[in-house]
Amino acid sequence: MIFVDYKTNNGELKITLKGRLDAVFVSKVWHETINKLASTKPSLLEIDASGVDYCNGAGAALLLQLKQKQENENRQFSIVGLRKDFEQLINIFDPGVVSENTKKSNSFSRFVKDAGRMCYRVLSDTKTEISFIGELISKLIVAFLKPSSLKLSDTFLIAEKSGANAVGITCLLGFLIGMILSFQSAIAMQQFGAQIYVADLIVISLFRELGPLITAIIFAARSGSAYAAEIGTMKVNEEIDALVTMGIDPIKYLAVPRMLAGIFMMPLLTMFNLLLGLIGCGFVMLSLGFSPVVYLNRIQEAATLGDLAGGLAKTLVFGLVIAGIGCFRGLQTATGASAVGDSATKAVVSSIIAIVVLDGVFAVVYYYVGI
C-alpha cells in the first residue's frame, strides 16, 4: 500500500509518502501527484519520504519527474527522510537536466529552413569547385611554361582512355541523333513543302548547339565519372596521402594530366559527333529523294566556319570544367564502401549542371557578340 498526503503553506507544497513505491501503487497516484503539483505551482516542493519502506525504479521515476518539473520552472525541490539505499537508486536513475519538449515549427517554417540550408550548401560547393578549377588552371599554365614538369606518358594514356576509346559511342550517338532529328524535322517541313531545308536546320543545330552539348554529356558520363572513381579509389586506399608524404603535389600529378586530356579530346570527339550526325542526316535526305550533291550544297550554304568554330570553342571550356569537377569530386571522396560510387555520381551530376549553365552563358554571349 501507499499513503500520500498534501499540505500547502505560503506557496510551498509538502508531499508525505508512506508505504511501497513500486509500479503497482505508484501508477495509482502518479497523475494525482503531477496534477497537484501543476495546479499548486509551489515555490518549494518538499518530499517527506521517511515513511517509505520500499522503492524501485517506478518510485524513483516519480520522484525524478517531480524534481524535473520543479527545476524546469526554476523552483526549489528537496527530499527528506529517504533511506540511503533508495537515495543511491535515485542517483543512478537521475538523467540530469532534461529540457522540456520544444514546440515543433510548422511545415512552412521547416521548408524555408531546409531550402536555405540547401541553397547554402549548393553555393558553398559551387564556390569550392570554382576555386579548385582556378587552382588547376594556374598549375596548367605552369605546366605549359615548364613542359618537363608534366608527365607526358600519363597524359597520353589518359587521353587515349577518355578520347580514342570514346570515339565509338560518340559516333554512334551522333549518327542516331542526326537521323532522328532529320526525320522529326521532315515531318514538320513536309506541311510547307520545305523538306530541303531540313539539311539547313540540322547542320546549324548540330554545329552550334547539339553537337558540343551531347558530346559534353557523353564525356561527363563516361570520363568525368572515371576520373572521380580513379582518384576516389586512390583517396580511399590512402595513396593520395602517400603522395603528399613524398612531397608530390596530387593536383599537379593527378588532375593536370586529366584536364589536358579533357581540353584536347573534347573538340576531337565533337568533330566525330558532328561528322556522323551529318552522315545520319544525309541518309534521311537520300530517303526523301534528294541527291547527295543537293544535300552537300545545302549544308555548305547554311553553315559557315564561324558556326563550327563557335561550337568547338564551347567544347574547350566544357572539357576543362568536366575534368576539373571529376578530379575535384575524386579528391573529395570520403571513407566507406559507397564513397567512390557517391563521388562518381556527384561528378556526373555536377558536370551536367555546369555544362547546361555554361551553354546558357555562351548563348547569351554569342547573341550579343553576333556570332
TABEL-V676329 format. One record per backbone hydrogen bond with DSSP energy under -1.0 kcal/mol. CO is the residue of the C=O (numbers start at 0). NH is the residue of the N-H. Records with the same first field share a line. If there is no record, write none. Layout:
BEGIN
CO->NH  NH
END
This chain:
BEGIN
0->19
2->17
4->15
6->13
8->11
10->42
11->8
12->45
13->6
14->47
15->4
17->2
18->52  53
20->55
21->25
22->26
25->29
28->32
29->33
30->34
31->35
32->36
33->37
34->38
35->39
36->40
42->75
43->12
44->77
45->14
46->79
47->16
48->51
50->18
53->20
55->59
56->60
57->61
58->62
59->63
60->64
61->65
62->66
63->67
64->68
65->69
66->70
67->71
69->74
70->73
75->44
77->46
79->48
82->86
83->87
84->88
85->89
86->90
87->91
88->92
89->93
105->109
106->110
107->111
108->112
109->113
110->114
111->115
112->116
113->117
114->118
115->119
116->120
117->121
118->122
119->123
120->124
121->125
122->126
123->127
124->128
125->129
126->130
127->131
128->132
129->133
130->134
131->135
132->136
133->137
134->138
135->139
136->140
137->141
138->142
139->143
140->144
141->145
145->148
146->149
149->151
150->154
151->155
152->156
153->157
154->158
155->159
156->160
157->161
158->162
159->164
162->165
163->166
165->169
166->170
167->171
168->172
169->173
170->174
171->175
172->176
173->177
174->178
175->179
176->180
177->181
178->182
179->183
180->184
181->185
182->186
183->187
184->188
185->189
188->191  193
193->196
194->197
196->200
197->201
198->202
199->203
200->204
201->205
202->206
203->207
204->208  209
205->210
208->212
209->213
210->214
211->215
212->216
213->217
214->218
215->219
216->220
217->221
218->222  223
219->224
222->226
223->227
224->228
225->229
226->230
227->231
228->232
229->233
230->234
231->235
232->236
233->238  239
234->237
237->241
238->242
239->243
240->244
241->245
242->247
243->246
248->252
249->253
250->254  255
254->258
255->259
256->260
257->261
258->262
259->263
260->264
261->265
264->268
265->269
266->270
267->271
268->272
269->273
270->274
271->275
272->276
273->277
274->278
275->279
276->280
277->281
278->282
279->283
280->284
281->285
282->286
283->287
284->289
285->288
290->294
291->295
292->296
293->297
294->298
295->299
296->300
297->301
298->302
303->307
304->308
305->309
306->310
307->311
308->312
309->313
310->314
311->315
312->316
313->317
314->318
315->319
316->320
317->321
318->322
319->323
320->324
321->325
322->326
323->327
324->328
325->329
326->330
327->331
329->332
337->341
338->342
339->343
340->344
341->345
342->346
343->347
344->348
345->349
346->350
347->351
348->352
349->353
350->354
351->355
352->356
353->357
354->358
355->359
356->360
357->361
358->362
359->363
360->364
361->365
362->366
363->367
364->368
365->369  370
END
